[in-house]
Structure formats: C-alpha cells, structure tokens
C-alpha cells in the first residue's frame, strides 16, 4: 500500500507524507501518545509562544518584524510543492529545495527562494542551512519532507537498497536537524516538522524496509521533542495515509522486478491491486496533497502543536490496528493477501 511521502528516490526527489483542522487536533488529543512533551525552568510560557506566531509585532526586535522563514525539502511535486505554496500564501519566507533545482523554477517565480539539495549530501545540507539563515535572518521552521518508499518482501530487498532507504528517510532528516538546531537554540525558538507515514506506527506485509525507516523517524522525533522542549523548539510528526500524488508511481519503480521471489507472488499482486485496501492515487481513502500541507502549516503556526497529525481516514483510524493482539493482526494480513 502506497502511503504518504513523495518520492525522493535516489533518482529523483520528493517525498511525501488531516487537514490540520481543530477536529483532527481534538481527536489526537484524546490519545496520550499525542501529548506534547512538557518541560520546566526555561521552557517558554504559552503567551511567549503565542507572540512568536505573529510576524507583525513592532517592538524593535527583528524576530518580530521580519517574515517567518521555513526550509522545506522535497518540493518538486506532491506534498512538498503543496507545502511550499501553502506557506507562501501565509506570507512566510519559503526556502524550497529539491534534488534538481530545474524542477522547482516555477516555485521561484511564485516567490520562493529555491535551492538544490540532496539530503544524503552533508556538505550541501550545511550550505543550504547557512544560506537560509543568511537570506532570512533565522530558520524558524524546518520541514523534513523528502523521501521515498522501498517496498517489497524483505527477502527481495538487498542490503544496498535497505541502506539507501535509511540514508534518505532517516539519515537525511537527522543531518538537517543537526544543522538547524544550533540556530534554533540560539534563537530560543523554532519548529521541526518531520513527515512520516501511517506505516511509521504500524507495519504491513511488504513494507518492512519503508516502515522500518518511518518507525525509526518516529522514535527519533519522540526523543527529540523531549530533548529540545526546554529551548522553545517544538517538534511534530505528520502521518499521512495514501495521498493523491505521484508517490504510487515511485513505489512501483522501487518494487523489485527482475528478481522477485515466486513464493511472494500473492504479495506483489496485493500491491498491483492496492485499491482493494484503499491505497494509491484514486483510492477511496486517499487524501489530497493540500490536506497534508494544511496539517504541516498548522503544526508550524499553532502554539504548542500536538505531537502527531494523522492525515486522512486510513491514518486516523488505521493506527489503532497496532492495539490488536499480534495473532489477530497477522490473521487480518493473511486475509488481505487472499483477497488480492
């Protein structure tokens, strides 16, 4: 099942990843896992955080008179592009990035600053973060969106493919977080938004590599949220289900082809008929990229945002499958394979 991130495959860029409404936040707030980390001592007060969401306060401090800035990875299409456009409409200074800058020239024409960025390149990351601070005076928000999905049964996934998946989906966000945090800590504020997926909370057959990378991202994000709360930095996860983007096409490209193990034919057929479980573009449970962008924008601007934003019905309700007994959940997966 293709889920939410958009494809920053090694060949191309852009990932993917709730519409960010009060209804979604109230639903999440009932789950103790979605409560944001709290701190003591130097943690900014609620009123302090409220003040930071305004860029029009005239108190002589440049932080309150300049536009807020956001650095977004994976903007060539889908969720990344929709997110850049959403922030532009809110009058943010948008630094939009992609592996190939030619893919985002129209975003530059619309008002974004566009930069080339490969999230597996530490030198490029350091340069882009410094360039963002030089251009905007700060880095108020980092959106780690770039990524792709390596699907297929684990037996058919090479170690090189596994490493490549983690290099983009896990090590990439980690590199950007490390580069951005010193600036945010010096500012005394900031937002880090990591685009995960519903499979970051529950794995399904054939998604072990991709789900493993998203589980890792979720664990890192949960730890980070508690680590940086005292510095006035909020950290949030976006967890989309299927999204109407080219993500499904990228998933198909990354599926093993010539070396498929015949024993898993029924599993491959399940992906060929992803509509059976509501996945992929055109599926009955797919969300629009704009829905995910709205959740990201909300996470960037709401005082004390929730820890998680599930996007779409499959994400909002599918995560509860993790509470099922293992035996029952495994039986459900077996039924899906038979249906395929």
N, C-alpha and C positions, 0 to 999 in steps of 0.2 A: 504494500500500500504506500503510495507516494504521499508524504506529508510535507510539511511546510516550509521548506527552506529553499532557496532557489538555486541554483547551481553554480557554485564556484568550483567547478571541476578543474583538474589540472589543466584542461584545455581551455576553459573559459572562466567566467566569473559567476556569479551572483546567486546568492542564496535567497534561500528562504529559510520562513517560519516560520469573537471578542472584538469586538469592535471598540473596546475601550470605554464602554458606557458605564454609568453608575450601576446598571443591573449586573454587569459582569463582575464589577468590583465587589458588590454586595454578596454575590454568590461565592466568590473566592474567600471573602472574609469569614465565611462560616467554617472553612477548613482551617484547622490550626496550623497546617503546613504553610499557609499563605500569609501568616502574620509576619510583618517585617521585623527585623532584628531591632532591639532597643538597646540603648546604651545609657551611660550615666556620665557625670562630670562634664566633659567638654562637648557633649552632644548638643547641637543647636536646638533651640526651642521651636515649637510649632510656629510661632509668629515669625521667627527668623527665617524659617523655610518658606513660609508664605511670601515674605518680602522678596525672596530670591526669584520667585516665579515671575516677577514684574521687571521689565526692562525699561520702564519709563519713570522710575523714581528718581527725582532730581535732588540728590543730597551731596553732590560734589564727588562721589565715589564712582570711578569709571565702571565698576562692576554693575552699577545700576543704571547707567546712561547708555552703554553700548548695547547692541543687539546680542542676544544669547547665541552661542555657537554650538554646532553639532557636527561631529565627524561620523560618517556612515560608510560602511564597507559594503561591497557587492551591489552597486547601484545601476548596473547595465540593463536590468529588466526586473519585472515582478515586484516583490516586496521592497527591495532596495530602492528601486526607482519611485515607487508609490510613496515610500517614506520620505525621500528627498523632496518630492513635490508637496507632501503634506506639511513639512517643516517650513518650506518656502512660503506657503500660504499663510503661515503663522508669523511670518516676518523674522525668522531665525536666519543667522548666517550659516549657510549649509556648505559643508565640505563633502562633496560626493566623490567616491572613489570606485574604481573598477580596475581589473587587470589590464584592460585595453581602454585607454582614455578616449579612443575614437568612438567607443560605444556610448559615451555619455556627453557628446558635444552639444546635444540638444538641451541637456540639463544646464550646461554652461550658458547657453543662450537664454535660458529661462531665469538665470540669476544665481545659480550655484557656482561655487569655485570647484573645479573638477581637477582631480589628481589621479595619476596612475598608481595603483597599489596592489601588490601581490602579498597576501597575508602570510605567505611562507617565507618572505624575504625580510629578515630583521633590519637590514640597513634601510630598505625602503620604508618600513614602518617608522623607524626613528626619524627619518627625514619628513614624512608626512605629518607626524605629530608635532614636530618643531615648526613646520610650515604653517600648520593650523594655528598654533599659538602666536606666531609672528603676524599672521594675517588678521586674526580676530581678537587678540589680546588675552585669550583664555581658551580652554577646552571645557565647555560646560557640560557637554553630553557626548558620550561615545556609544555608538550603536554597532555592535558586532553582529552583522547580518550575513556576511559572505560564507558560503558553504555549499556542499553538495551531498548527495546520498549514494553510498556504495551499497547496493542491495545484492542479495543472493545468499544461498546457504553457505555457512561458514566453510564447509569443505571445499567449496569452489572459489573462495576468496584467498588470494595469495597474501603472504606476509607483506609484500611491497604495497599491495592495494590497501591493506589494513593500516600500514604506516602513513600512506598518502591521505587516507580519510582522516586520521587523527591530526595530521600536520595542518590540514585546512580547518577542520571543525573544532579542534581543541587547542592545539598549539598556536594557531593563528590568533584567536581571541586572547589567549594568555600573553602573547607577545604585545598586543595592542594595549591590554590592561596595564602591563608593566611599564610601558612607555608613557601612558596617560596619567597614571596615578600620582607621580611626583608633582605634576602641575595641578591636579585637582586638590591634592593635600595642601599645597601652598596657597591655593585659592580659598581653602576652607569650605569647599562645596564642589559638587559635581554629580553627574548621573552616569551610570554604566548600565546599558541595556543589552542583554545577550539573547539573541534569537535562537531558541531551542526548538522543540517539537513535542507533540504528544508522545512520541516514542522515546522521549527523554524520561518519561515516567513509567512507561510500560512497553516491553519488547514484544514483537510478534515474529513468527517464523519467517526467516529470510531477511530480517532486518538487523541481525546481530551486530554487524560492523557499524552501520549507521546509528542504531540505537545505542550501541556502546559509546560512540563519540558524544551523543547527546546526554546520556546518563553522566558521563564524565563532566560535561559542561555544566550540567545542573548541580552536581556535587561541588564543583569549584565555585560556582556562583553563590551557593548557600553559605559556603565558608567565607567567601569574600565579603558578602553582605554584613556579616558579623564583625569581620576584621576592620572594616573601614567606616562603620557607622559613626564612631566617635569623631571622625574627621568631617562629618557633614556630607558624606558621599552616600547616595542611595544606589542600590544595585537591584536590578529587576530581571526576571526571565519572561520572555514571550514564548508561549507554547501553542503554535498553530496546529490544527489538523490539516486535512487536504486543502490546498489553495489553488485557485484558478490562475496558474502561471505556467511557464514552460518547464516547471520543475519535473513533471512526469516524463517529459521528453528526455531530460538529462538523466533521470533514473534509468530509463530504457537504455540509454547509451552506456551507462555504467554496469548494467547487468552482464555477468559473464555470458559469452555467446558460444564461441567455438569449443570451449572446454567444459560444457555443462555435464554434470554427472547425471546419467539417465535415471538414477534412483530418485532424483528430486524433480522429475518432470511435472508432477502434480503441483509442486510449489511454484514452479515457473508459470504454470498455467493460471495459478491464482493471481499472479501479477498481470498476466495478459488480460485477465478478466477482472481487473481491480474494481470495476463498477459494482461487482457483487457485494463488496463491503464498503462502498461509498467513497472509494479513494480516487484521486486523479482529477484532472480538469474535466468538468462536465458532470462529475459525480453528484449524487443527491445531497451530500453533506459538505461539499466544497465551499469554502469562503472566498471572498474577493481579496486581492492584494490590498485594496484600500482599507478593508476591515483590520488587517494586521497593522497597517501603517497607522490607523487611528489608535490602536492599542499602544503602539510604540510612542506616539506623540503624547498620549495621556500619561504614560509612565515617565516621560521626560518633563512634564509640566505640573503634574499633581503633587502637592505637598505630601510627603510620606506615602509614596505609592505602595500598592500591595507587592508582595514578593513575586507573585506569578500572575500572568494574564493568559488564561486559556482562550484560544480564538476558534470559534466555530463549535457546532454541536458535538462533533466527534471528540474534540479536545476537552470540552466542558464535562462530558459525561463518560467518555472512554477511559479517563484516568482512574475512575472508580473500579475498573476491572482489576486494578492491582490489589484490591482488598479481597478478591475472591481467593478461596483456597487454591493452592497450586494445581492440585489434581483436577479441579473443576475448570480452571482456566486452560489447562492443557487439553482437556476434552473439547472445549469450545474451539480451540485452534484446529483440532483434528476434524471437527465438523465443517469448518470453513474450507479446509483442503478438499473434503469430499464434495462439497458444493461446487467447488471450482472444476 
